[in-house]
Amino acid sequence: MKIDIIGDVHGCLEELEALLYKLGYRKKNGTYEHADNRLIAFVGDITDRGPDSIKVIELVYQLVKEKLAYYIPGNHCNKLYRFFLGNKVMEKHGLETTTAEFRSLSAEKQHNIKIKFMELYENAPLYLHFKNINVIIAHAGIPEHLIGKEDKQTKTFVLYGDITGEFDQKGKPIRRDWAKHYHGDIWIVYGHTPVLEPRIINHTINIDTGCVFGNKLTAYQFPEDEFVSIPSKQPFISDKFTHFGEST
């Protein structure tokens, strides 16, 4: 199995298309294909904050529909899904950019996007476990004791990480460094926590390199065990990145 796992896109369509091209995917007859029959996997949070969330939804939907890609949801995906359900959600922390795009569309286009995203979300697994290659893809990660489960605790962890329930001075949820304490044999590839460079520790790989915050969009290639990145076109915001104590 040859797969390209792509970090948090967050509406950065131009960078996503450039990354797909760099990875060897080519547009043909209205879709993408790869000469080496590779597959794509998205780690979630395909929308919010970036300039083109609606077009990213359309592209990811098409790739998944045509069985060229896998998709799992992130916390931003979950919030957008609840918005489309008609639930009362606070339109901030990035959701406001997606809903503004959405409201600028015609009623017909709004209906089309809503149907596509809800279908994409509802058909997505909470996380992907490729047993044949010993790899799990989970948006914010997953610890050993939750692997194989899909209960409320697991969903919260996979979408939000190892949250403490407390917030820092900027209102950001405080999360424990779960990867530092992971000792499983299965490789966990995840995103959610922006880092300047991919972080490898204890059989875990964080590939959210903060494209929407001006750094880069990164893919992890398996089985090559290589990273491929595209520089971001967004403004760089240094305080959005997590700096861990140990070297990676």
LOVOTOR-870308 format. One record per atom (N, C-alpha, C): x, y, z. Coordinates in steps of 0.1 Angstrom, whole numbers, padded with zeros to 4 digits, always signed. Atoms other than C-alpha are relative to their C-alpha. Example, Ala and Ser with C-alpha at 12.3 -4.5 7.8 and 13.67 -1.06 7.14 Angstrom:
<atoms>
+0009-0012+0000 +0123-0045+0078 +0009+0012+0000 -0009-0011+0000 +0137-0011+0071 -0008+0011+0008 
</atoms>
This chain:
<atoms>
+0008-0012+0000 +0000+0000+0000 +0009+0012+0000 -0008-0013+0001 +0014+0034-0010 -0010+0011+0002 +0010-0010-0004 -0003+0063+0007 +0007+0013+0004 -0005-0014-0004 +0003+0101+0011 -0010+0006+0010 +0009-0005-0011 -0011+0114+0044 +0003+0015+0001 -0001-0015+0000 -0018+0151+0043 -0005+0007+0013 +0003-0007-0012 -0018+0174+0073 -0012+0009-0001 +0012-0009-0001 -0045+0199+0083 +0001+0011-0011 +0001-0009+0011 -0055+0219+0052 -0006+0013+0003 +0007-0013-0005 -0078+0245+0068 -0003+0010-0011 +0004-0009+0011 -0091+0259+0035 +0011+0005-0009 -0011-0005+0008 -0057+0264+0019 +0000-0008-0013 +0001+0007+0013 -0067+0252-0016 +0012+0001-0008 -0011-0001+0009 -0038+0266-0035 +0012-0008+0004 -0011+0008-0005 -0013+0249-0013 -0003-0015-0001 +0004+0015+0002 -0032+0216-0014 +0002-0004-0014 -0001+0004+0014 -0033+0216-0052 +0015-0001-0003 -0014+0001+0003 +0004+0224-0053 +0007-0012+0006 -0005+0012-0007 +0012+0196-0028 -0003-0012-0008 +0004+0012+0008 -0008+0171-0048 +0008-0001-0013 -0008+0000+0012 +0011+0181-0079 +0015-0005+0003 -0014+0004-0004 +0045+0178-0061 +0001-0015+0004 +0001+0015-0003 +0034+0143-0049 -0002-0009-0012 +0002+0007+0012 +0028+0133-0085 -0014-0003-0005 +0013+0001+0004 -0009+0136-0088 -0003+0009-0012 +0003-0008+0011 -0022+0149-0121 -0015+0000-0003 +0014-0001+0003 -0056+0162-0132 -0002-0006-0014 +0003+0006+0013 -0071+0142-0160 -0015-0003+0000 +0014+0002+0001 -0107+0142-0172 -0008+0004+0012 +0007-0006-0011 -0118+0163-0143 +0003-0006+0014 -0003+0005-0013 -0102+0143-0116 +0015-0002+0001 -0014+0002-0002 -0068+0134-0102 +0003-0015-0001 -0004+0014+0000 -0048+0102-0108 +0015+0001+0002 -0014+0001-0003 -0013+0090-0099 +0005-0012-0008 -0005+0010+0008 +0009+0070-0122 +0004-0013+0008 -0004+0011-0008 +0020+0048-0093 -0012-0005+0009 +0012+0005-0007 -0016+0042-0081 +0000+0003+0015 +0000-0004-0014 -0010+0060-0048 -0014+0005+0005 +0012-0005-0006 -0038+0070-0024 +0003+0011+0010 -0002-0012-0009 -0043+0101-0003 -0008-0003+0013 +0007+0001-0012 -0054+0103+0033 +0001+0014+0007 +0000-0013-0006 -0065+0136+0050 -0002-0002+0015 +0001+0002-0015 -0060+0139+0088 -0011+0008+0006 +0011-0007-0006 -0091+0161+0092 +0003+0015+0000 -0001-0015+0000 -0097+0199+0096 +0004+0005-0014 -0002-0004+0014 -0100+0205+0059 -0005+0014-0002 +0006-0013+0002 -0119+0238+0065 +0004+0009+0011 -0001-0010-0010 -0118+0270+0086 +0013+0007-0001 -0011-0009-0001 -0094+0299+0088 +0006+0004-0013 -0006-0003+0013 -0081+0296+0053 -0010+0007-0010 +0008-0008+0010 -0094+0314+0021 -0010-0008-0008 +0008+0008+0010 -0110+0285+0002 -0006-0013+0006 +0005+0012-0007 -0128+0261+0026 -0011-0007-0009 +0011+0007+0008 -0158+0255+0002 +0006-0008-0011 -0007+0008+0011 -0135+0245-0027 +0007-0012+0005 -0007+0011-0006 -0115+0223-0004 -0010-0011+0003 +0010+0010-0002 -0147+0205+0006 -0003-0007-0013 +0004+0006+0013 -0156+0200-0030 +0011-0010-0005 -0011+0008+0005 -0121+0186-0039 +0001-0013+0009 -0001+0012-0008 -0119+0163-0009 -0012-0010-0002 +0011+0009+0003 -0154+0150-0015 +0001-0007-0013 -0002+0006+0013 -0146+0143-0051 +0010-0012+0001 -0010+0010-0001 -0114+0124-0042 -0004-0012+0008 +0005+0011-0009 -0131+0103-0015 -0011-0008-0008 +0011+0007+0008 -0161+0096-0038 +0006-0009-0011 -0006+0008+0010 -0138+0084-0065 +0010-0010+0005 -0009+0010-0007 -0119+0062-0040 +0015+0003-0003 -0014-0004+0001 -0087+0081-0045 +0006+0005+0013 -0004-0005-0013 -0086+0093-0009 -0008-0005+0011 +0007+0003-0013 -0095+0086+0027 -0002+0013+0007 +0002-0013-0008 -0109+0113+0050 -0005-0004+0014 +0005+0001-0014 -0113+0114+0088 -0003+0014+0005 +0003-0013-0004 -0128+0143+0106 +0009+0005+0011 -0007-0006-0011 -0111+0168+0129 -0011+0008+0008 +0009-0008-0009 -0126+0191+0156 -0007+0011-0008 +0006-0010+0008 -0132+0218+0130 -0011-0006-0009 +0009+0007+0008 -0150+0193+0108 -0013-0003+0008 +0011+0003-0009 -0172+0183+0137 -0009+0012+0003 +0008-0012-0002 -0182+0219+0144 -0008+0004-0012 +0007-0004+0012 -0190+0226+0108 -0012-0010-0002 +0011+0010+0002 -0211+0194+0107 -0012+0004+0009 +0011-0004-0009 -0231+0206+0138 -0007+0012-0005 +0006-0012+0006 -0236+0239+0121 -0010-0003-0011 +0009+0004+0010 -0251+0222+0091 -0012-0008+0005 +0011+0006-0007 -0273+0202+0114 -0010+0010+0005 +0009-0011-0006 -0288+0235+0126 +0002+0002+0014 -0003-0002-0014 -0273+0233+0160 +0006+0014+0003 -0006-0013-0003 -0263+0265+0178 +0015-0002+0003 -0015+0001-0002 -0225+0267+0175 +0005+0014-0001 -0006-0013+0000 -0203+0297+0181 +0008+0001-0013 -0007-0002+0012 -0190+0310+0148 +0013+0008+0003 -0013-0006-0003 -0155+0317+0159 +0011-0010+0000 -0011+0009+0001 -0120+0301+0160 +0002-0006-0014 -0002+0005+0013 -0121+0298+0123 -0013-0003-0008 +0012+0004+0007 -0156+0286+0116 -0007+0012-0007 +0006-0012+0006 -0167+0322+0108 +0005+0002-0014 -0004-0001+0014 -0146+0321+0077 -0007-0009-0010 +0008+0010+0008 -0163+0290+0064 -0014+0004-0002 +0014-0003+0001 -0198+0301+0072 -0002+0013-0008 +0001-0012+0008 -0191+0335+0056 +0001-0004-0015 +0000+0005+0014 -0181+0317+0024 -0013-0006-0004 +0012+0007+0002 -0211+0295+0027 -0012+0009-0003 +0011-0009+0001 -0235+0324+0031 +0000+0008-0013 -0002-0008+0012 -0221+0341+0000 -0005-0007-0012 +0004+0009+0011 -0233+0312-0022 -0015+0002-0003 +0014+0001+0003 -0266+0309-0040 -0007-0011+0009 +0007+0010-0007 -0293+0288-0023 +0003-0014-0005 -0003+0013+0006 -0287+0260-0047 +0014-0005+0003 -0014+0004-0003 -0250+0260-0042 +0002-0003+0015 -0001+0003-0014 -0254+0261-0004 -0006-0014+0003 +0005+0014-0001 -0276+0230-0006 +0009-0010-0004 -0009+0010+0006 -0251+0212-0027 +0012-0002+0009 -0011+0001-0009 -0222+0220-0004 -0004-0007+0013 +0005+0006-0012 -0242+0211+0027 -0001-0015-0001 +0003+0015+0002 -0252+0177+0013 +0014-0007-0002 -0013+0006+0002 -0216+0170+0002 +0008-0002+0013 -0008+0001-0013 -0200+0178+0035 -0006-0009+0010 +0007+0009-0010 -0226+0160+0056 +0002-0015-0004 -0003+0014+0005 -0222+0129+0034 +0014-0004+0003 -0014+0003-0003 -0184+0131+0037 +0002-0003+0014 -0002+0002-0015 -0186+0135+0075 -0006-0013+0005 +0007+0011-0005 -0212+0109+0081 +0005-0014-0004 -0006+0013+0005 -0194+0082+0060 +0014-0002+0005 -0014+0001-0004 -0160+0089+0076 +0001-0008+0013 -0003+0007-0013 -0145+0066+0103 +0005+0011+0010 -0005-0009-0010 -0135+0083+0135 +0016+0001-0001 -0014+0000+0004 -0099+0072+0127 +0002-0012-0009 -0003+0011+0009 -0083+0049+0102 +0011-0009+0005 -0010+0010-0005 -0064+0017+0112 +0003-0009-0012 -0005+0008+0010 -0044+0002+0084 +0008-0011+0006 -0007+0010-0007 -0035-0031+0100 +0011-0006-0008 -0010+0006+0008 -0016-0043+0070 +0013+0007-0001 -0012-0008+0000 +0009-0015+0073 +0003+0005+0014 -0003-0004-0014 +0007-0010+0111 -0001+0015+0002 +0001-0015-0001 -0004+0026+0108 -0015+0004+0004 +0013-0006-0003 -0033+0045+0124 +0001+0015-0003 +0001-0015+0003 -0044+0080+0112 -0011+0005+0008 +0010-0006-0009 -0062+0100+0139 +0003+0015+0001 -0002-0014+0001 -0068+0137+0138 +0009+0006+0011 -0008-0005-0011 -0054+0146+0172 +0009-0010+0007 -0007+0011-0006 -0038+0112+0179 -0009-0009+0008 +0008+0010-0008 -0049+0082+0200 +0010-0008+0008 -0009+0008-0009 -0032+0065+0230 -0003-0015-0001 +0001+0015+0002 -0027+0027+0232 -0014-0005+0005 +0012+0006-0007 -0057+0020+0256 -0013+0004-0007 +0012-0003+0007 -0082+0036+0232 -0001-0006-0014 -0001+0006+0014 -0071+0019+0200 -0011-0012-0001 +0010+0010+0001 -0100-0002+0188 -0014+0004+0005 +0012-0005-0006 -0126+0018+0206 -0006+0012-0008 +0006-0012+0006 -0151+0045+0194 -0010+0006+0009 +0010-0006-0009 -0169+0056+0225 +0003+0015+0002 -0001-0014-0001 -0173+0091+0237 +0014+0005+0004 -0014-0004-0005 -0139+0093+0255 +0009-0001-0012 -0009+0002+0012 -0122+0080+0223 -0002+0012-0010 +0004-0010+0010 -0141+0105+0201 +0006+0014+0005 -0005-0012-0005 -0131+0134+0224 +0015+0001-0002 -0014+0000+0001 -0095+0124+0224 +0005+0001-0015 -0003+0000+0014 -0093+0118+0186 -0002+0014-0006 +0003-0013+0006 -0109+0151+0178 +0007+0012+0007 -0005-0012-0007 -0094+0174+0205 +0013-0003+0007 -0013+0003-0007 -0063+0156+0219 -0003-0003+0015 +0000+0004-0014 -0055+0149+0255 -0003+0013+0008 +0004-0013-0007 -0074+0180+0269 -0001-0002+0015 +0001+0000-0015 -0073+0189+0306 -0013+0006+0005 +0012-0007-0004 -0105+0209+0306 +0002+0014+0004 -0004-0013-0004 -0086+0240+0314 +0005+0008-0012 -0004-0009+0011 -0077+0270+0292 +0012+0009+0004 -0011-0009-0003 -0046+0292+0289 -0005+0015+0000 +0004-0014-0001 -0046+0330+0291 -0007+0005-0013 +0005-0004+0013 -0055+0333+0254 -0013-0008-0003 +0012+0008+0002 -0085+0309+0258 +0002-0013-0008 -0003+0012+0007 -0068+0280+0241 +0000-0012+0010 +0001+0012-0009 -0075+0245+0256 +0014-0005+0003 -0013+0005-0005 -0046+0232+0276 +0000-0015-0003 -0001+0015+0004 -0035+0197+0262 +0013-0006+0005 -0012+0007-0004 -0011+0172+0276 +0007-0005-0012 -0008+0005+0011 +0017+0159+0254 -0001-0015+0000 +0003+0015+0000 +0002+0124+0249 +0011-0008-0008 -0010+0007+0008 +0028+0115+0222 +0012-0003+0008 -0012+0002-0009 +0056+0118+0248 -0001-0012+0008 +0002+0012-0009 +0040+0090+0268 -0006-0012-0008 +0005+0011+0008 +0029+0068+0239 +0011-0011-0002 -0010+0011+0001 +0047+0034+0238 -0005-0012-0008 +0006+0011+0009 +0026+0014+0213 +0009-0003-0011 -0007+0004+0011 +0040-0005+0184 -0006+0005-0013 +0007-0005+0012 +0015+0009+0159 +0004+0015-0002 -0003-0014+0003 +0026+0041+0142 -0013+0009-0001 +0011-0009+0000 +0002+0070+0148 +0004+0013-0008 -0002-0013+0008 +0001+0098+0122 -0012+0009+0002 +0011-0009-0005 -0019+0128+0133 +0004+0015-0004 -0002-0014+0002 -0022+0166+0131 -0005+0008+0012 +0007-0007-0010 -0042+0191+0151 +0008+0011+0008 -0009-0009-0008 -0013+0207+0170 +0011+0005-0009 -0010-0005+0009 +0007+0230+0147 +0014+0000+0005 -0014+0000-0003 +0044+0225+0147 +0008+0005-0012 -0007-0005+0011 +0071+0241+0126 +0006-0010-0009 -0004+0011+0007 +0085+0208+0115 -0007-0013+0004 +0007+0012-0004 +0070+0173+0115 +0007-0005+0013 -0005+0005-0013 +0074+0158+0150 -0001-0015+0001 +0000+0015-0001 +0085+0122+0153 +0005-0004+0014 -0004+0004-0013 +0085+0107+0188 -0008-0013+0004 +0007+0012-0005 +0076+0072+0202 -0010-0006-0010 +0009+0006+0010 +0061+0058+0170 -0012+0009-0003 +0010-0009+0004 +0040+0090+0165 +0006+0011-0009 -0004-0011+0009 +0042+0116+0137 -0010+0010-0002 +0009-0011+0002 +0026+0150+0138 +0004+0007-0013 -0003-0006+0013 +0023+0164+0103 -0008+0013-0002 +0006-0013+0002 +0003+0196+0110 +0011+0010+0001 -0010-0010+0000 +0029+0221+0100 -0005+0014-0002 +0006-0013-0001 +0005+0250+0103 +0000+0008-0013 +0001-0007+0013 -0001+0259+0066 -0009+0013+0002 +0009-0011-0001 -0030+0282+0076 +0006+0011+0008 -0007-0010-0008 -0006+0300+0100 +0013+0005-0006 -0011-0005+0007 +0019+0307+0073 +0013-0008-0001 -0012+0008+0000 +0044+0278+0076 +0000-0008-0013 +0000+0009+0012 +0038+0249+0052 -0010-0011+0001 +0009+0011+0000 +0015+0221+0042 +0008-0012-0003 -0009+0011+0001 +0031+0187+0047 -0008-0013-0002 +0005+0014+0002 +0024+0151+0035 +0011-0009+0005 -0010+0011-0004 +0040+0120+0050 -0003-0012-0010 +0002+0011+0010 +0046+0093+0024 +0004-0013+0006 -0003+0014-0005 +0044+0056+0033 -0001-0009-0012 -0010+0005-0009 +0062+0033+0028 +0014+0007-0001 -0013-0006+0002 +0090+0057+0017 +0005+0007+0013 -0004-0006-0013 +0090+0073+0052 +0007+0014-0003 -0005-0014+0004 +0095+0108+0036 -0011+0010+0002 +0009-0012-0001 +0080+0142+0041 +0001+0008-0012 +0001-0009+0012 +0069+0164+0012 -0008+0012+0004 +0007-0012-0005 +0059+0200+0019 +0000+0011-0011 +0002-0012+0009 +0047+0232+0001 +0000+0012+0009 +0000-0012-0009 +0054+0266+0016 -0014+0007-0001 +0013-0007-0001 +0023+0285+0028 +0000+0013-0007 +0002-0013+0005 +0010+0316+0011 -0007+0009+0010 +0007-0007-0010 -0007+0327+0043 +0010+0008+0009 -0009-0007-0009 +0007+0353+0068 +0005-0009+0011 -0005+0008-0010 +0030+0338+0093 -0003+0005+0014 +0004-0004-0013 +0017+0338+0129 +0008-0009+0010 -0009+0009-0008 +0045+0325+0152 -0006-0005+0013 +0005+0005-0013 +0025+0322+0184 -0010-0011-0001 +0010+0011+0003 +0002+0296+0168 +0007-0014+0001 -0007+0013+0001 +0029+0269+0169 +0005-0004+0014 -0004+0006-0012 +0037+0245+0197 +0015-0004+0000 -0015+0003+0000 +0074+0242+0207 +0002-0010+0012 -0002+0010-0010 +0081+0209+0225 +0015+0001+0006 -0013-0001-0007 +0110+0206+0250 +0011-0009-0006 -0011+0010+0005 +0128+0175+0235 +0001+0002-0015 -0002+0000+0014 +0143+0173+0201 -0007-0011-0007 +0008+0010+0007 +0125+0153+0174 +0007-0006-0011 
</atoms>
